[in-house]
Amino acid sequence: MEGRAAEQQARLRALPAVHELLNDSRCRGWLHRHPRAVVVRAVQRALAAERRAILALPAGVPPALDRERLLGMIAAELDAQVRPNLVRVINATGVILHTNLGRAPLAADALAAIRETAAGYSNLEYDLPSGERGSRQAHVEGLLTELTGAEAAVVVNNNAGAVLLALSSLAAGREVVVSRGELVEIGGAFRIPDVMRRSGAVLREVGTTNRTHLRDYEEPIGEQTALLLKVHTSNFQVVGFTAEVPVEELVTLGQRRGLPVMVDLGSGCLIDLSRYGLSPEPTVQAQIRAGVDLVTFSGDKLLGGPQAGVVLGRRALVRKLRENPLHRALRMDKLTLAGLEATLRLYQDETRAVEVIPVLRMLLTPESALRRRARRVATMARAALGERCEVRVQAEHSQVGGGALPLLALPTRVVALRPRGESAAKLEERLREARPPVIARIREESLLLDVRTIADDELPLLRQALRALSLSW
């Protein structure tokens, strides 16, 4: 026992001091590129790891020091420290609007607008023609009203904020009538009833989970009623013995009883997807044409822009939202506004929009293009992984995600990787740790790479990740 302790102490004494390692040529190079405190911390952590390894060694191991291995440990520690936490990943899940992966990727025009705005000062709240203070809403309101036919618009940081602002402005301390079947919960435990309570509005549930009729909305209307609310059940659908009130009938009731009607549309679709062979999704324009007084929706779902909450509708009602002090707490920043404006401009030409907005392009990618892309990915995988994986192309289905079109299964092609001598779970873990990380799904002991959500310009990055996987295997 004493001999083992002596060996351990000898090895510990052989470890260089921090200042010695900092004088090594490789460490001096790192000090030129990174803050000294970061490099010192990496050296300290590597030395601590080496001390722990020495103390865990069995007796009889010679007290030799591998300096190159120690420098490699420092490099790994340094790399882990300087690597950004928020990084780009390759979405190979087949879920187009994947909330955990940031929902909608932005079009090139939106990225360019954000870069340009971020590079210097901007006229965020400055009116260039008059030389006086302006409104940040002016940069997108005109486009929103032009595209939808609404009288006015206001934009905040997300759709939950849009709903909160609208209810706080129009119904605080009063009742909002809403169907029980539309009291939805979406990702992150966000619940419509909770938002309504936070706004100060009083929830008045009517109807049943599966059936709500017009009389259910009308019967509770009284002096305390402020608003009729309809919520698009974007992330689920009740089928079978069901009934819901068409928005046109709810608008007629609201007009007859002198009450505004608000629709939380959620996904924010601006084009008729049925024209492209997909399931119909209610559009913002259709709600406005039906006479809805306020419509709210997200910017980063089917719209394909940055995270935002858009409110459209009657000018007098939108003015109340702008005058609410809560509006300032929920307002958007300049970079989001730049991305949203550029995205909305693309919708002025629908043909171009479906070609260049990534979400729409992924939704409408023809199967022939998916087959070609899958063959390319399969070839890359076979070249990188060789005999360690069985690689094949097979038919599967993608999902829209993001609380949009929940029952739509999009035919797709996946590249299935079935590892030999290793589990699919381990392979999935290795790809998550690659650079860039690749996020995929597992089915029947195969890792599936769904090519619908892998853009053509991401294929070189995917090849890089597959090669890194091969080297680490």
N, C-alpha and C positions, 0 to 999 in steps of 0.2 A: 504493500500500500504506500509506504514511504517512497519507494522507488518510482512509482507512478506519479506521485505528487511532484517529485523532483523533476521528472521528465516534463510535466506540464509547466512547471515554473520556468524551466529552461526555454521551452517554446514561447512562453509569454514574454520572457525577457528578450527574445530574438525579434519580436515585433518592432518595427520602426516607430519612432515618435511621429506625431502629426506633422510637425514642422519639417521633418526629414522627407516625408512623402510629398509635401507641398513643393519641395525643391526638385523633385523628379521632373524630367523634361515634359512628360505627358501631363502632369498636374499643372505645370506652368502654362502649358497650352490651354488647359481648361480655365485657368484663372484669367486668361486674356478674353475668353468668350463668355464667362459667367461670373456673377457676383461672388466675391471671395467667401462670404458667409455660406453660400450654397455649396461651394467646393469643399470648404472645411467640414460642413455637416456630412457630406458624402464620405469623406475620409474617415470621420469619426464613426459613422455607422458601419463602414466596411471593417474597421478595426474591431469594433464591438462584436460583429458577427464572427470574425476570425477568432476572437477570444472565446466565444461560446463554443465554437467548433473544437478548439484545443481542449477545453475542459471536458468535452464529451468523448474525446478519443480514448480508446482502450490502452492499457499498458503495453510497452514494447515498441511504440511507434516513435521513430527518431524525430528529434526536434528541428527538422529542416523547414526553412521558410521558402515558399514559392512566391517570389515578389511579383512575377507577372500575373499570377492568379489573383493576388491582392489588388493589383492595379485594375484588373478586369472587374473585380467586385466594386471598386470605386467608380469605374465607368458606368456600371449598371445602376448603382445608387444615384449617380449624378443624372443619368438619363431619366430615371423614374421621377426625380425632383423637378426637372425642367420641362417635362412633357406636359402639355395642357390637359386639364381635366375634361374640358368640353372639346371633343374631337369629331371629325367627320367619320362616319361609318358607312359601310356598304350594306344596304337593306336588301337581303336576299330572302326575306320572309314571305314575299308576295302580298303583304298588307300595304296598300298604297298610302293610306293616311294613318301611319303608325304613330300613335300619340307618344309612346315612349322614345321613338326615334325622331321626334320633332315635327311630325305631320308633314305638311307640304314642302317639298324642296322648291326653291324659287327659280323663276325664269332668269335667263341671262340678262334681260333688260332690267329686271328688278335688282339683281346683284350689282350691275353697273351703276344704277341710280344710287344705291346705298353707298358704294365706294366713293362716288363723286361727292355726295353730301357729307360723308364722314371726313373727307380729306381737308376740309376747311370750315369757314363760317357759312351760314346759309340764311335765306330769308324766311326762317321758320315762322316767326311772328312779326314780320316786317313787310309792309305793302310797298313794293318797289315803285308802282306808278305815282303814289301820293307821297312817298317818303315818310309815312307815319306807321304807327303800330298796326299790325294786322292780326289775323286769326290763323292758327295752324290748321283749322278745319277747312279753310279756303282751298288748300292744295288738293283736296279730294272730293269736296262736296259737289262741285260742278260735274265731275265725272260720274259720281254715284247717281245724281239726279238724271243726267243724260242717259245713262245706261238702263235705268229702272223705271223712269217716269214718275218718281217720287217728287214731292214738293221741296223737301229739305232733308239733310242728313247730318249726323254727328257720329264721330268715330272715337272709340275708347280702346283700352288695352286688350280686352278679350270679350267674348260673348257673355260670360257670367257677369262681367262688369256692365255690359250693355243692358242686360235684364235688370240688374240691381239698380242702375241709374234710372231706367224707365219707370220701374215700380215705385222707387223712392220719390220721383218727381210727380207722378200722376196719381198715386194711390196710398201714400203714407197715412196710416191711421184709418183707412177705409178698406172696404172689401173688394177683393178680386175674385171673380167667378171663373173656375177652371175645372175641367173634367178630371175625375179620379184616374182615368186611364191614361192621362198625359202628365202625371206627376212623376217624371222620370228621374233616374239617377244615371249619370254618365261616369266616365273614368275619373279616378281620384276622389271618389265618394262625393262628387258634386251633385247636390239634389235641388231640384226646382223649389220644393217647399222650404228648404233652408234659406235659399236666396230670398224668397218672398218675405220670410220672417225678418231677415236682416234689413230689408228695405223699409220695414215698418208697415207693410201692407198686411191685411188680414185675409188669410186664405179661406175661401169658401168652396169646398169640394162639392161637385155635383155628379150625378150619374153613377155608374158602376165601372169596374175595371175594364170590362169588355164592351159595355153598351152605354152610350150617352146620347140623349135626344135633345132637340131644340127646347122642349118644354122644361128640361132639367136646368138649362141656363136661365130661362125666363122666370121660373117660379121664385127663386130667392132674391130677385132684383128688388131693391128698396132704396131708401134715402142714403144708406151707407155704401151703396155699390158705386165703385169708381171706374171699374174696368172689366171688360170681358177678355179673357186670355185663352189663346189656343197654342199648345206646344206641339211641335212636330216630334213624334217619337222616333228620333233619328237613329237610335242604336238598338231598337228592337221593333218587332211588329207582332201584334196580336191577330191571329187568324181564326176562322171558324165562325161561331155565333157572335158577331160583332156589329157595332153601329157607332158611327161618329157623325158629328154635324159638319157638313161642308162649310168652308170658310164663307162662301157667298151668303148662306142662310144666317150665319152668325153676324155678318156685317149688316144684313137687313134688320135683324133684331136690335143690334146696337144703334142703328140710325133711328129706328122706331122709338126706342127708349132713351135716346139722347146719351148713349154711352160709347166711349171709344173702344175699338177692338184692336188688340195687340196679338201678333203672331210671332212666337219665337221659332224661327225656321231652322236654326242650328247650322246646317251644312253650307248654306249660302251659294246655291247653284244659280248661275246667271245664263246658262244655255239649256235648251231642251235636249236632254240626253237621249230621249226616245227617237229623235231624228237620226241618231247614230247607232240605233239598234240595241240600246241599253234600256233597262227598266226606267220608267218615268220617275223623275224626282221633282217635287214642286219647286218652281223657280221664284225668285224674288219678284220679277216683273209680274207674274201671274197674281201674286198676293196684292200688289199695288193696284193692278187693274180691277181686282175684285172689290176694291174699296177699303182694304185694311188700313187702319189709321197709323199703326206703327208696326214695323217689321224689324226683328233683330236677327243677326247671324254672325258666324265666325269668318274671319279673313283667311285662316290657314287650313280650311277644309276643301270643299269642292271649288271654292274660288281660286285656290292655288297661290295665295299670297302669304304675307307674314301674319303672325298672330295679331289679331285685332277683333274688336267687337263693333259691328256696324249697326246703326239705328237709322232707318229710313221712314219717312211718313209725312204727316201733315205739318205744315210750317209752324202753326201755333203750338203744337205738342212738342216738336223738336226744340223750339225756343225755350220751353220750360225745362227741358233736360239740360240745355246749355247754361241756364241760369242757376241750376242746382250746384251748391258748393262741392258736392261729391264729384261733379264733372272734372274738376281740377285734379282730384286725387286719382282719377282713373284715366287721365289723358295719355295719349301716345307720344312716344319720343320721335325725334326727327328721322332716325334711320328707318323705323317702322313706316312712317308716313311716306318716305321716299320709295320704299319697296312696294307699298300698297298703291301709290299713284302709278308707278310704272306697270304694275300688274293690271290695274284697271284700264290703262291706255291700250293694252293688248286686246281687251274685249271690244274695242271699237271696230275691230276686224275679226269676226268670229273664226274665219278660216285660218287666220294666222294664230289666233289664240289656241285652237286645238292642236296646232303643230308645235308651239314653242312653250306653252305652260306645262311643266312636267307632269302635274297631276292629270290633266286632260290627256296628254300624250300617252301616259301609262294606261289610263282607262281604255283608250281607243286603239291601242297597239294591235294590229291584225295578227292572227295566229301564224301566218307565214313568216312574219318578222320574228316572232317568238321562237319558232323552230330554228331559224338561222342563228339567232343569238345563242340558243341552247347548244347547238352543235359547236359553236366557237368556244363556249365555256367548257364543254366536255373535252374538247381537244386540249385546252389549256390545263385542265385538271389531270388528264392522262399524262401529259408531258411533265407536269410538276410532281405528281405522286407515284407514277409508275405502277408497279405491282402491289403497292401497299393498299390500294383502294380499287374496288370494282366501281367503274364509272359508267352510268347509263343515262339516257334521256328518256323521260316518261311524261305522260299527260297528268295534269293536276288542275287544281282550281285556286285562283287568287281571290283575295277579299279587298273591298274598298277600304274598310276601316274608318276610324275617326267619326263614328256615329253616323255614317252615311250609307244608304242602300244596304241595309243589314242582310237581306236575303239574296243579294246578287252574288252568284258564284261565277267568276270570270274564268273561262277556259285558259289554261296556260301551259307552259312547258317548264319542267324542273330538271336540273342535273342532280341525280341521286348518287351520293358518295357512300358506299358501304365499305368501311375500313376492314382490313384483314389483320387480326391480332390485336385489335383495339376496339373499344366501344364507340358507338356514334356519339355518346355524351362527351367522351374525352376529345373526340375530333371537333365537336361543336365548341368546347372550351378552348382548344388550341386556336381555332379561327377567331374567336372573340378576342384573343390576346394578340392576334396578328396586327400588322401595320399596313394598311388601315384595318381596323376590326371588321370582321364580316359576321353579320347577324343572320342566322338561318334557322330552320326548324327541323325537328327530328320526327321521322315516322318509320315504324317497323325496322328499327336498327339501321336506318339510312339517314344521312344528313341531306336535306333537300335545299338546293339553291334555286329559288324561283327567279327566272330571268325577267319577268314582267317588271319587277322593281329594281332591276340593275340596268342603268343607262349604258348606252354604247360607249360613252366617254369614260365610264368607270371600269371598263374591261381591263385596261392596263393596270389599274390599281388592284383589281381582283387577281390578276396574274401575279403581281408582286406579293399579295397576301398568300397565295397558294405556294409560291416558291419559298416564302418564309416558313410556312407550315412544313414543307418538305425538309428544310434544314433543321428544324427543331424536333422532328419526329425521331 
